[in-house]
């Protein structure tokens, strides 16, 4: 190959060549898959060859930031990715937003809205991504939906049957952040608090800041109960985003390696 066509290499001072440094590529190891319950008829979970990684946590825990950083790291390591999350279904997300903006939803109606949103994304985003061997990154999964509904008085057995269609993820990382820190992060981001994320529909307090803290504490207690059943990987989310990301990268690499 002529010098004009050869690939130039960076050099250090003194003319010494600095070696290239490429991200370490880990080939995903396949493991048997299963659904939490009855699943979806006609879907063979063993044909879903990709990996489903879930990042969970209460509002303001930094999930979206970590999903984005994890996606960039995975793609730089040679893995194709797909993202999913709550209220992203093309089937019902717009209608759900409209209903929530009017603050007119009953607890059961809201549960079924979110369940429909999840089912649509499961069939049209998560399954196709996994069949194609992609890394599917979920910004929240059924655990948030169940925890919210339990905080609003729903029956656990009914909810577990409702979400029996859900595929068991390859890993679930729960970002554990104090309610006070989440409050600060939410307000710093939007200069306001969300009506539903503050539990204002429950009549916990007339003051939104107080209601947010009370409601988020209720949801967090439900997550603690769900952890005993589903076995989340707890990650300290009170640290800097970079520190949290490094831990998620390390744990995700272990999942890919089948550890």
Secondary structure, DSSP 8 states (H G I E B T S, - for coil): --TTTS----B-GGG-B-----------------BSSS--TT--GGG--SEEEEEE-STTSSHHHHHHHHHHHHHHTT--EEEEETT--TTTHHHHHHHHHTT---HHHHHHHHHHHHHHHIIIIIHHHHHTT-EEEEES-HHHHHHHHHHTT--HHHHHHHTTT-B--SEEEEEE--HHHHHHHHHHHHSS--TTTTTGGGTS-SSHHHHHHHHHHHHHHHHHHHHHHH--EEEETTS-HHHHHHHHHHHHHHHHTT-
